[in-house]
Amino acid sequence: MEGVSVRKIKKICVFCGANSGKDVAFVNAAFHLGEVLGKRKIDLVYGGGKLGLMGCVSTAVAQHERQVLGIIPSAFTINNLVGETCGKEIKVATMLERLVMMMELSDAFIALPGGFGTLEELFQMISWAQLNIHNKPIGVLNINGFFNGLLSFVDHAVKQEFITPRARKILISATTADELVDKLQAFRFESDPALSKLKWSPSSSQKEKLDLTLRL
């Protein structure tokens, strides 16, 4: 990355499946991503618990003695539904509160293979970036072509003029963890001139609630 200005990334939020998937390559890639984050001294923010790929990446990061923070809705902790979080845990009331806190506490976002929840989290972050709510890099780790169809659909939406070429640049992809982290570090956000005029600021009550949660 010689000659390229590198973004400082201390914490990456990883979205991924609570299942392991059909292909063992998904599990291997999740563990490897955790190793890469650990070796690069990057801490992990994730959805909590130890199921599926979520458990794989969090375990690998913890094994490299980096901080792991699981943000989990209280409903998921009843009857130990998702298992014990690998690291610190913050309980929240709603899925939206979870996602907002993930956005606030992370410097970048990576999606591994997953289902509807993973896709919701990924596209919510992309949409918020497009709306200038944040300017943090977002990428998918395209293991064995898992995201090929998704990326093709996004490109199709660009051709049909529902997504602008500028907005398309928000979503980064790579086939290896090292390449993806390099791309996230090199990312330069290009705000839409019209949307950049939007001003988003949480209410004082929301700020106080977040501060209180973090202190707990």
Buried (B, 14 or more C-beta within 10 A) or exposed (E): EEEEEEBEBEBBBBBBBBBBBEEEBBBEBBBBBBBBBBEBEBBBBBBBBBBBBBBBBBBBBBEBEBBBBBBBBEEBBEEEEBBEBBBEBBBBEEBEBBBBBBBEBBBBBBBBBBEEBBBBBBBBBBEBBBBBBBBBBBBBBBBEEBBEEBBEEBEEBBEEEEBEEBBBEBBBBBBBBEBBBBBBBBBEEEBBEEBEEEEEEEEEEEEEBBEEBEEE
